[in-house]
Amino acid sequence: MGKSIEVVVVGGGYAGVMAANRVRQRDDVTVTVINPRQVFVPRLRLHQLVGGTHDAVVDYQEVLAEGVELVVDNATHIDATGRTVTLAEGGSIGYDYLIYAVGSLGGGPQVPGAAEFAYPVATLEAAQRLRSVLFDTPMTTTATVVGGGPVGIETAAELAEQGRSVRLVCGGVVGPYLHSSARRTARKYLTKLGVEVIEGPDTSATAVRSGTVELGDGRTLASQVTIWTAGFGVPDLADRSGLCTDAAGRLLTDETLTSIDSDRIIAAGDASAPSDLPFRMSAYIAGCLGAHAADTVLARIADQRPAPIDLAFQAMCFSFGRGVGIFQLLHKDDTAKRLYFTGFMGRKLKEFSCTASIKHLVTEAHKPGSHHWPKDGEHRPALLRARNENVTTPSA
Ligand SMILES: Cc1cc2nc3c(=O)[nH]c(=O)nc-3n(C[C@H](O)[C@H](O)[C@H](O)COP(=O)(O)OP(=O)(O)OC[C@H]3O[C@@H](n4cnc5c(N)ncnc54)[C@H](O)[C@@H]3O)c2cc1C
């Protein structure tokens, strides 16, 4: 028997697990996943962890295919020339192909004091820390959630439903991705739960201090616990390894998800930036990108030409505590349709999509190659063409 092909996946989230399971379509491939924890973290449950309605962990035995080795460690450096990954605990692992799937952290550019005085939600450890801080804070003490996107909305709603006093600082409109009428429903749900929603162009948090949050409109709000959900950030592993990244630190790839530095490195999920036109942060998208990354690796092993990524958007969903939700249908290009589901049905659909995000991984573990997703074929190539024309056409 010939030597096996070593595929190393850095990051065991939605993208990494999907890729690791799918690449096992070939018998001559050995797959190793490097991840800092023993457990899979369904990050789309982290606001529930904060609210105490879910522990947001799943056993890897449930989602990772038999035969995939899990190395519990942090990758600290990728040597693209020597094709090795250095581990924090010492030693290194060699690879023939590396799938870069380290996900995101939340955060991004922050305001003065946010790093010291605000609590993030975006990782398991951050959400657990916030949960214990809230446990020691009286329910009547107002918690301020900064960020009117999905994570901010869901966290604020979850806490308010527990009976906690909560305000949501949106720094613009609440739920900017929602259709305007769905947004009105979102406001109604939040208000009904008792969340004070602060919207408007000057409502961005400009500073966080011990016990206060300052807003762009000059207001200073008393805030015993400030929760930071605004912005986006990624681990700096690619940057630290001298690989090309976009401005946020995502690994720059071509449309097949292959790194522009090395055709042995393929990226997927929140930490990838195909053609410097990244997809938005999403577990659903991460799973599709993970599957596509595996397909690219398999094509390269077989000496075939990998295909460009193609996916059509379908829906995005928000829970407002455990009672109601909004399931916003999307056009293929990721813009909101007029059609959306609300109330109990919205929440059921949200719960269905959370469960489905795990089920897809389980199915792929048992039947590699089975994950399919709707394709678009139109909008992304048009966006790329428009962007490239703008870049290459000198202004008259
Ligand atoms: C509160 C919350 C709610 C959300 N709700 C939704 C939702 O409703 N729908 C939706 O589609 N999306 C939602 N998201 C976003 C979604 O969770 C992410 O987009 C998704 O997790 C991205 O998947 P990924 O595989 O790219 O990264 P991740 O799931 O973040 O996985 C990356 C993994 O890589 C590991 N890693 C990082 N650095 C290293 C390293 N150096 N070495 C080894 N391993 C490393 C990380 O620890 C992690 O385990 C939500 C996110 C949050 C925080």
The ligand as an SDF file (V2000), in Angstrom:
LIG
                    3D

 53 58  0  0  0  0  0  0  0  0999 V2000
  -23.7470   34.0010   19.9890 C   0  0  0  0  0  0  0  0  0  0  0  0
  -23.6160   33.6350   18.5340 C   0  0  0  0  0  0  0  0  0  0  0  0
  -24.7580   33.3040   17.8040 C   0  0  0  0  0  0  0  0  0  0  0  0
  -24.6680   32.9440   16.4490 C   0  0  0  0  0  0  0  0  0  0  0  0
  -25.8060   32.6220   15.7710 N   0  0  0  0  0  0  0  0  0  0  0  0
  -25.7160   32.1980   14.5010 C   0  0  0  0  0  0  0  0  0  0  0  0
  -26.8790   31.7740   13.7750 C   0  0  0  0  0  0  0  0  0  0  0  0
  -27.9900   31.8140   14.2880 O   0  0  0  0  0  0  0  0  0  0  0  0
  -26.7070   31.3290   12.5030 N   0  0  0  0  0  0  0  0  0  0  0  0
  -25.4930   31.2710   11.9020 C   0  0  0  0  0  0  0  0  0  0  0  0
  -25.4100   30.8520   10.7360 O   0  0  0  0  0  0  0  0  0  0  0  0
  -24.3770   31.6710   12.5460 N   0  0  0  0  0  0  0  0  0  0  0  0
  -24.4480   32.1330   13.8360 C   0  0  0  0  0  0  0  0  0  0  0  0
  -23.3150   32.5290   14.4910 N   0  0  0  0  0  0  0  0  0  0  0  0
  -22.0340   32.5530   13.7690 C   0  0  0  0  0  0  0  0  0  0  0  0
  -21.4070   31.1650   13.6940 C   0  0  0  0  0  0  0  0  0  0  0  0
  -21.3460   30.5930   14.9650 O   0  0  0  0  0  0  0  0  0  0  0  0
  -20.0160   31.2590   13.0740 C   0  0  0  0  0  0  0  0  0  0  0  0
  -20.0990   31.9270   11.8500 O   0  0  0  0  0  0  0  0  0  0  0  0
  -19.4460   29.8510   12.8780 C   0  0  0  0  0  0  0  0  0  0  0  0
  -19.1560   29.2900   14.1460 O   0  0  0  0  0  0  0  0  0  0  0  0
  -18.1950   29.8630   12.0050 C   0  0  0  0  0  0  0  0  0  0  0  0
  -17.7560   28.5540   11.8490 O   0  0  0  0  0  0  0  0  0  0  0  0
  -16.1870   28.2520   11.6290 P   0  0  0  0  0  0  0  0  0  0  0  0
  -16.0640   26.7910   11.4880 O   0  0  0  0  0  0  0  0  0  0  0  0
  -15.6420   29.1400   10.5980 O   0  0  0  0  0  0  0  0  0  0  0  0
  -15.5020   28.7170   12.9950 O   0  0  0  0  0  0  0  0  0  0  0  0
  -15.7350   28.2890   14.4990 P   0  0  0  0  0  0  0  0  0  0  0  0
  -17.0550   27.6600   14.7000 O   0  0  0  0  0  0  0  0  0  0  0  0
  -15.4110   29.5160   15.2760 O   0  0  0  0  0  0  0  0  0  0  0  0
  -14.6280   27.1760   14.7400 O   0  0  0  0  0  0  0  0  0  0  0  0
  -13.2540   27.4870   14.6790 C   0  0  0  0  0  0  0  0  0  0  0  0
  -12.5040   26.5560   15.6030 C   0  0  0  0  0  0  0  0  0  0  0  0
  -11.1020   26.7770   15.4200 O   0  0  0  0  0  0  0  0  0  0  0  0
  -10.4710   26.8110   16.6850 C   0  0  0  0  0  0  0  0  0  0  0  0
   -9.2060   27.5460   16.5860 N   0  0  0  0  0  0  0  0  0  0  0  0
   -8.9990   28.8830   16.5700 C   0  0  0  0  0  0  0  0  0  0  0  0
   -7.6890   29.1610   16.5110 N   0  0  0  0  0  0  0  0  0  0  0  0
   -7.0410   27.9660   16.4870 C   0  0  0  0  0  0  0  0  0  0  0  0
   -5.6790   27.5970   16.4360 C   0  0  0  0  0  0  0  0  0  0  0  0
   -4.7090   28.5080   16.4090 N   0  0  0  0  0  0  0  0  0  0  0  0
   -5.3800   26.2770   16.4380 N   0  0  0  0  0  0  0  0  0  0  0  0
   -6.3490   25.3310   16.4760 C   0  0  0  0  0  0  0  0  0  0  0  0
   -7.6630   25.6370   16.5160 N   0  0  0  0  0  0  0  0  0  0  0  0
   -8.0040   26.9370   16.5280 C   0  0  0  0  0  0  0  0  0  0  0  0
  -11.5160   27.5240   17.5480 C   0  0  0  0  0  0  0  0  0  0  0  0
  -11.2490   27.3470   18.9290 O   0  0  0  0  0  0  0  0  0  0  0  0
  -12.7960   26.8230   17.0790 C   0  0  0  0  0  0  0  0  0  0  0  0
  -12.9970   25.6310   17.7700 O   0  0  0  0  0  0  0  0  0  0  0  0
  -23.3800   32.9140   15.8330 C   0  0  0  0  0  0  0  0  0  0  0  0
  -22.2360   33.2350   16.5630 C   0  0  0  0  0  0  0  0  0  0  0  0
  -22.3370   33.5970   17.8920 C   0  0  0  0  0  0  0  0  0  0  0  0
  -21.0760   33.9340   18.6620 C   0  0  0  0  0  0  0  0  0  0  0  0
  1  2  1  0
  2  3  1  0
  2 52  2  0
  3  4  2  0
  4  5  1  0
  4 50  1  0
  5  6  2  0
  6  7  1  0
  6 13  1  0
  7  8  2  0
  7  9  1  0
  9 10  1  0
 10 11  2  0
 10 12  1  0
 12 13  2  0
 13 14  1  0
 14 15  1  0
 14 50  1  0
 15 16  1  0
 16 17  1  0
 16 18  1  0
 18 19  1  0
 18 20  1  0
 20 21  1  0
 20 22  1  0
 22 23  1  0
 23 24  1  0
 24 25  2  0
 24 26  1  0
 24 27  1  0
 27 28  1  0
 28 29  2  0
 28 30  1  0
 28 31  1  0
 31 32  1  0
 32 33  1  0
 33 34  1  0
 33 48  1  0
 34 35  1  0
 35 36  1  0
 35 46  1  0
 36 37  1  0
 36 45  1  0
 37 38  2  0
 38 39  1  0
 39 40  1  0
 39 45  2  0
 40 41  1  0
 40 42  2  0
 42 43  1  0
 43 44  2  0
 44 45  1  0
 46 47  1  0
 46 48  1  0
 48 49  1  0
 50 51  2  0
 51 52  1  0
 52 53  1  0
M  END
$$$$
